[in-house]
């Protein structure tokens, strides 16, 4: 029955999220990258984010939370999604290689001390892997959000958040929840523990 499909998929999502909830390594890494990114931004540096497909949408979603707002009004936080400029993406993809669409932008935009977050459910996306190599060459802090055991990204990232799943949609669901928490942690580390990050009810 179709109702069984709904319940089964929800149960699978909940089981993955519960595994994330119970993983102390993920919790510890989230605190580490929140502090790292807050410190980088406080010193004039920025966060760059990239991913493919649904993870590209995650990149843009997360950057919107940093630049606009997540739960409360506060100063903008410096972040850039490398997935949004169609002219840059198509020029690099056509003239060079799709594998270089993010690495080339890091070469152009990133400075030592910046932070790069690469998102890949498999951990093996070639353009994210190439971007991580480029970030390493330029002295950029690297964070990986992945699943599937971390894939190639595991050895290339300074900090890894690896969802304990091989199911793409469940990895993406957990990524989104943790991306929101990542932004909240940067807010909290930036403005202190008295900063109110409780979700606000909008009046519109």
N, C-alpha and C positions, 0 to 999 in steps of 0.2 A: 504494500500500500504506500501511497505517496506520503502519508503522515509518518510512516516508519522511516522513510528517507530523510525527512526533515529532522526527526528526533535523532537519527543515527549521525547525521552530519553535525548537529549541535553538540551531541555527546563527544564526537571526535574533536571538535573545536575546544570544548571545555577541558577535555583530557590534556590537550597540548598546553593550554593556558595554565592548567594546574601544575604540569611538569615544569613550566617556566617559573611559576610562583614558588615551587619547592626547591629550585636550583640556587644554592647560595653563591655559586660562581657568577651567575648572571646578575644577581643582586649586587655583589661586590663590584663587578665591572661597570654596572650602571652608575654607581656612585663615583667610581674613578673617572669615567669619561665625562660625567656631569661637571666635576671639579676641573678637569683638564680643559674643557671647552669654555667654562666660565672664566678661568684664569687667562686663557688665550684671548678671549674677547675683551677682558678688562685691560689687557696690554695692547689693544689696538688691532688684534688679529681677527680672523674670520673663520667661519665654518663653511666648507664646500661639501655638497652632497650630490650623489649620482646613483642611478639604478636603471634597470631596464623594465619595460612593460609596466606591470603593477608596481614594481619597485621604483620606476620613474615617477609614477603618480605619488608614491610615498615621499620621494625626494622633494617634490614640489609642495606637497601637503606640509611636511615638516618645516621647510623653510618659511612657508607662510605663517606658521605658528611663531617662529622666531621673529620675523620682521613685523608682522601685524600684532597678533596677540594669541594667547592660548586661553587662559581663563580670566585674566584681569588686565586692566589698563596699566601699562608700564612702558618705559623707553624701549625703542626698537633694538633688537639684537642683530648683529651683523652676520648674515648668512646668504649663500648663493646656491641655487639649484643649477647644476650643469646640464640639465635636460630640457631647457626651455627655448633656446635660441635656434630656430629651425634653419636659419641661414648658416650658422656655424656648424650645426650637426650635419647638414647635407653637404656642405663644402668639404669638411674633413672626411666624411664617409665616401664621397665621390672621388676626391683628389688624392686621398691617402688610404684610409681603411676605416671601416666601421669599428674595428678594434681600438682605434685611436681617438674616438670622439670625445672621451673624457680626459685622456692623458694630455692631449694637445691643449685643452682648456686649462688644465692644471699648470702646464708649462707657461701659459700666458698670464694667468691670474693669481696663482698661489705664491705666497712668500714664506720663507722659513718662519716657523712658529704658528702658521695656520693649522687648521684641523681638516682632514678629509674623511668623510664618512661614505664608504661604499656599501651599497645594499644589493645582495644577490641571494636568492633563496637556495641556489645550488652551491654557492661559494666558488663557482668556476666561470662566471661570465668573463669572457676574454677582455672586454673593454674595461671592466672593473679591475681585473688583474693587471692590465697594462697601466691603468691609472695609479694603482698602488705602487707599482715599480717607479713610476715617474715621481710620485709624492716622496718616496724614499730618497730619490736622488736630490730632491730639493729641500730636504729637511722639514717635511710636513708631517705632523702627527697623523697616524692612520688608525681608523676605527672600522671594523667590519661587522655588519649585521648580516648573518647568513643562517643556513640550516644545513641539513645533510652532512653533519660532522665538520662543517666549516670549509670543505673543499680546499682549493689552492689558496684561498684567502687566509686560511688559518695561519700559515707561516709568514704571510706578508704584512699582517696587521699588528700594530703595537697592542691593540686591545680588540678582543673578539666577543661578540654577543651571538652565540650559536644556539638557535632554537632546536630542541631535541625532537626533530621530526624530519621526515623526508617528503611530506605532503605539502606541495607548494602553497595551497590556499591557507592551510593551518599555520605555516611559517609566516605568511604575509599578515595574517590576523594578529599573531603575536608581535611581529615587528611593529605594526601600527600602535598597539598598546604601549610598547616600550619606547617608541619614538615620542609619544605624548609625555611619558614619564621623563625621558631624556630632557625635553624642553623644560618641564617643571623643575627638574633638578638644577639646570643652568640658571633658571630664575631664582631659585632658592639660594644657590651658592653666590649669586651676584648681589642679591639684595638682603640676604640674611634670613634667619629662621622666623623672624616676625613678619616676613612678606607673606601675604595671604594668597595661597595658590588653590584654595578651595574652588571647585567649579561654581561659576556664577549663573544665575537664571537670567536669561536675556529678556528684556521687556518687549521686544518686537513681536 
